[in-house]
Amino acid sequence: MSAAVELKELCKSFGQDFSLGPLSLTVPRGAIYALIGPNGAGKTTTLNLLMGAGRPQSGAIELLGLPLASGEAAIKRRIGFVSPDLDYRAWRTVGTAIDFVRGFYPDWVHSRTERLQVLLDVHRDQRIAELSFGQRTKLALILALSHECELLILDEPTIGLDPVSKRAIFLELMRFMEDESHTIVISSHQLSDIERIADHVALLNRGKLLAASRIDQLLARYRLVELSTSEAARPRIRGAMVLEQHEDRNRVLLDLSANTPESLREQGVQILASTDLTLEELFLALIRTDETRRPWRPR
């Protein structure tokens, strides 16, 4: 089975302000694949390019086995998309927006629309201009999930949602994923939510890919280690990235593919502590080490 999403050396620049790539990623079918990173990392730019909103300067995009450059119309019939930038106010009411969008999808499931409206408490006669930000997100989710899409692309889908609504949406996403041919690509700042539902992750910072892997494999690759100050300065400690320095100890992000605490002890390095990381802790550590390697430039 082909990948759900294939990005090959993708590059997109916006003058001198921002440059994405070269970015290469493979999203397997049946995965929940998360894009994470700080503001300005390139997550929304990447998702917009997947939806054909703008063209890359170079590289290629394939979705569901088809090249986006030549198969955009056919691809979009098989995709659901949710973004804070979507605006349905021109259709005035929820019902009018649903009826308009439904016309583009022969596989629309009306009973599913009704069920989602009840679940998310969004009604046909509501005026879209009067909906809260969270309610507009719910409407976008209803429109994305009401047809038989194979790939669901979600850009910050839980912004503005209360805990009850968020839980309802995650349960619906799990229901969507019961079909093993379905795939979700999601960006979010809620890393605790991502760690709970996603199985793959790609970390972006300033348009560059820092890491991409299954989440369990990525978390198994890194360890937070505390070393004595003298040991942390040794140039022979491969895979060690200093996060914090104190008088008598240093906190180090250790890449276990380059070194392990056991091998360091065998080399005579004094290890004071070694702990596993959560996804949020690893995210912050990788961003911090990436920033320290970049020279400061005035903007």
C-alpha positions in Angstrom: 0.0 0.0 0.0 1.4 3.5 -0.9 2.0 6.2 1.6 -0.8 8.5 2.5 1.5 11.5 2.2 4.9 11.8 0.6 6.9 15.0 0.7 10.1 15.0 -1.4 12.6 17.8 -0.8 9.8 20.3 -0.5 10.9 24.0 -0.4 8.9 27.2 0.0 10.1 30.6 0.8 8.4 33.9 1.7 11.0 36.5 0.8 13.7 36.7 3.5 11.3 36.3 6.4 10.7 32.5 6.3 12.0 29.5 4.4 10.5 25.9 4.6 12.7 22.9 3.8 14.1 21.1 2.1 11.5 18.9 3.8 11.1 15.2 3.1 8.5 13.2 5.0 6.5 9.9 4.6 3.2 9.5 6.3 2.1 5.8 6.3 -1.5 5.0 5.7 -3.4 4.1 8.9 -1.2 6.5 11.0 -2.0 9.5 13.1 0.9 11.7 12.2 1.5 14.9 14.2 3.4 18.0 13.1 4.7 19.9 16.2 6.9 22.9 16.6 6.8 26.5 18.0 5.0 29.3 16.3 6.6 30.1 13.0 8.0 26.6 12.6 6.3 25.9 9.3 3.4 23.6 10.3 0.6 25.6 8.8 2.7 26.3 5.7 3.2 22.6 5.2 -0.5 21.7 5.6 -1.5 24.5 3.3 0.9 23.2 0.6 -0.7 19.8 1.1 -4.1 21.4 0.3 -2.8 23.2 -2.8 -2.8 26.6 -1.2 0.3 28.0 -2.9 3.0 26.1 -4.8 6.4 25.1 -3.5 9.5 26.5 -5.2 10.8 23.0 -5.6 10.1 19.4 -4.5 7.1 17.2 -4.9 3.9 16.3 -3.0 2.0 13.0 -3.4 -1.2 12.4 -1.6 -3.0 9.0 -1.5 -0.6 7.8 -4.3 -1.4 10.7 -6.6 0.9 13.7 -7.5 -0.8 16.9 -6.2 0.5 18.9 -9.1 -1.6 17.0 -11.6 -4.3 15.3 -9.5 -5.5 18.1 -7.1 -9.3 17.8 -7.9 -9.4 14.1 -7.5 -7.3 14.2 -4.4 -9.5 16.8 -2.6 -12.6 14.7 -3.0 -10.8 12.1 -0.8 -9.6 14.6 1.8 -11.1 16.4 4.8 -9.5 19.6 6.0 -9.9 21.7 9.2 -8.1 25.0 9.7 -8.6 28.1 11.9 -8.3 30.0 8.6 -11.4 28.5 7.0 -14.2 31.0 6.9 -17.8 30.0 6.1 -19.5 33.3 7.0 -20.4 34.0 3.4 -23.1 31.2 3.7 -24.7 33.0 6.7 -26.1 29.9 8.4 -24.8 26.5 9.3 -27.4 24.8 7.3 -26.6 26.7 4.1 -22.9 26.0 4.5 -23.6 22.3 5.0 -25.9 22.2 1.9 -23.3 24.0 -0.2 -20.3 21.8 0.7 -22.4 18.6 0.5 -22.8 19.3 -3.3 -19.1 18.6 -3.9 -19.1 15.1 -2.4 -21.2 12.3 -3.9 -20.2 10.2 -0.9 -21.7 12.6 1.6 -23.4 10.8 4.6 -26.3 12.9 5.7 -27.0 10.7 8.8 -23.4 11.3 9.9 -23.8 15.1 9.5 -26.9 15.0 11.8 -25.1 12.8 14.4 -22.1 15.1 14.5 -24.3 18.2 14.8 -26.0 16.6 17.9 -22.6 15.5 19.3 -21.0 18.9 18.9 -24.1 21.0 19.6 -24.1 22.9 16.3 -27.5 23.5 14.7 -28.6 24.4 11.1 -30.3 27.6 12.0 -27.4 29.1 13.8 -25.8 32.2 12.1 -22.1 31.5 11.4 -21.1 35.1 12.2 -22.5 34.6 15.7 -20.6 31.4 16.4 -17.7 31.4 18.8 -14.3 30.4 17.6 -14.7 27.0 19.0 -18.1 26.5 17.4 -16.7 27.5 14.0 -14.0 24.8 14.5 -16.8 22.3 15.2 -18.5 23.3 12.0 -15.3 22.7 10.0 -15.0 19.3 11.6 -18.6 18.4 10.7 -18.0 19.3 7.1 -14.7 17.4 7.0 -16.0 14.2 8.5 -19.4 14.1 6.8 -18.1 12.5 3.6 -16.0 9.3 3.1 -12.6 11.0 3.2 -9.5 8.8 3.4 -7.1 11.5 4.7 -8.0 14.0 7.4 -5.7 17.1 7.6 -6.2 19.0 10.9 -4.5 22.3 11.6 -4.9 23.1 15.4 -8.3 21.5 15.6 -8.8 21.9 19.3 -8.2 25.7 19.6 -11.0 27.3 21.5 -12.6 24.1 22.6 -13.7 23.3 26.1 -12.6 20.0 27.6 -16.0 18.3 27.0 -15.9 19.2 23.3 -12.3 18.3 22.9 -13.0 14.8 24.3 -15.9 14.4 22.0 -13.8 15.3 19.0 -11.0 12.9 20.0 -13.5 10.1 20.4 -14.8 10.9 16.9 -11.2 10.9 15.5 -10.7 7.5 17.0 -13.9 6.3 15.4 -12.6 7.6 12.1 -9.4 5.6 12.5 -11.3 2.3 13.0 -10.9 2.0 9.3 -7.2 1.1 9.0 -7.0 2.7 5.5 -7.7 6.1 7.0 -5.0 8.6 8.0 -4.8 11.7 10.0 -2.2 14.5 9.7 -2.6 16.9 12.6 -0.7 20.0 13.9 -1.2 21.1 17.5 0.5 22.9 20.4 -1.3 20.5 22.8 1.5 18.0 23.2 -0.2 16.0 25.9 -3.1 15.4 23.5 -0.7 14.5 20.7 1.2 12.0 22.8 -2.1 10.4 23.7 -3.6 10.0 20.2 -0.7 10.2 17.7 1.7 7.4 16.8 4.1 9.3 14.6 5.5 12.8 15.0 7.6 15.3 13.0 9.3 18.2 14.8 9.8 21.4 12.9 11.7 24.5 13.9 12.2 27.6 11.7 11.2 25.6 8.6 13.6 22.7 9.2 12.9 19.2 10.2 14.6 18.3 13.5 13.2 14.8 14.0 10.6 12.5 12.5 9.8 9.0 13.8 7.3 6.9 15.6 6.7 8.6 19.0 7.7 5.5 20.9 11.0 5.1 18.9 11.8 8.8 19.3 11.2 8.8 23.1 13.3 5.7 23.3 16.2 7.4 21.4 16.8 10.2 23.9 17.5 10.4 27.6 17.9 13.3 30.0 21.2 12.8 31.8 22.9 14.8 34.5 26.8 14.7 34.5 29.4 16.3 36.6 30.6 19.6 35.2 34.0 18.3 34.3 32.6 15.3 32.5 30.1 17.3 30.4 33.0 19.4 28.9 34.7 16.3 27.5 34.7 16.5 23.7 34.7 12.7 23.4 31.1 12.5 24.7 29.3 11.9 21.5 25.5 12.6 21.2 25.5 14.8 24.3 23.8 18.2 24.0 24.0 20.5 27.0 20.7 22.0 28.1 21.6 23.6 31.5 24.8 24.3 33.3 25.2 24.5 37.1 28.1 24.8 39.4 28.6 21.1 39.9 26.5 19.4 37.3 25.1 19.7 33.7 21.8 18.5 32.3 22.4 16.9 29.0 20.1 15.6 26.3 21.8 12.3 25.3 21.1 10.7 21.9 21.3 7.0 22.6 22.0 6.2 19.0 25.4 7.8 19.5 26.0 6.9 23.1 24.4 5.3 26.2 24.7 5.9 29.9 26.2 2.5 30.3 28.9 3.1 27.7 29.6 6.5 29.3 30.1 4.8 32.6 32.5 2.4 31.0 34.5 5.4 29.7 34.7 6.7 33.3 32.1 9.4 32.9 30.3 10.2 36.2 26.5 10.1 35.7 24.6 11.7 38.5 21.1 10.9 37.2 19.3 9.5 34.0 15.6 9.8 33.3 13.2 9.2 30.5 11.5 12.1 28.7 7.9 13.0 27.9 7.1 14.2 24.4 6.8 17.8 25.7 10.1 17.6 27.5 11.9 16.2 24.4 10.2 18.8 22.3 11.6 21.6 24.5 15.0 20.0 24.7 15.4 19.6 20.9 14.2 23.1 20.3 16.6 24.5 22.8 19.6 22.7 21.4 18.7 23.7 17.9 18.4 27.4 18.9 21.8 27.3 20.6 23.4 26.1 17.4 22.0 29.0 15.4 23.9 32.3 15.2 21.8 35.3 16.2 21.0 37.7 13.4 19.1 41.0 13.6 15.8 41.0 11.7 
